[in-house]
Amino acid sequence: MNYLIILNDPPYGTERSYNGLRLANALAKDEAGIAVFMIGDAASCAVAGQTTPNGYYNLERMLKLLSSKGGKIGVCGSCMDARGLKPDSLVQGAHRSSMDELAAWSGEADKVIVF
């Protein structure tokens, strides 16, 4: 089964993106096809070099884990531009994406889950 998870919230201050990535990594254990698309404030979830206190979740590590399991990670290009994010600032495995790619991933997905 193929899943598309769309994240909308910023990386920290709310736990919606965190919970979306928890679900993505749990689904990836069953060798499901996983794609995560970050839009709006969630674009910042994919910024490399995140430092969090010990014992606190770290979305960069979660994205790297998902990528190592074959998950696709797209970040809205317009949202990146609005926030001054450059493609080379993204975590390994994430790429600058587009609404066209989101539309294609939506069509390929058996289930679309929005956080």
Secondary structure as GFF3:
##gff-version 3
##sequence-region A 1 115
A	DSSP	beta_strand	2	7	.	.	.	ID=ss1
A	DSSP	alpha_helix	16	28	.	.	.	ID=ss2
A	DSSP	beta_strand	33	38	.	.	.	ID=ss3
A	DSSP	three_ten_helix	40	46	.	.	.	ID=ss4
A	DSSP	alpha_helix	59	68	.	.	.	ID=ss5
A	DSSP	beta_strand	72	76	.	.	.	ID=ss6
A	DSSP	alpha_helix	77	82	.	.	.	ID=ss7
A	DSSP	three_ten_helix	87	89	.	.	.	ID=ss8
A	DSSP	beta_strand	94	97	.	.	.	ID=ss9
A	DSSP	alpha_helix	99	108	.	.	.	ID=ss10
A	DSSP	beta_strand	111	114	.	.	.	ID=ss11
###
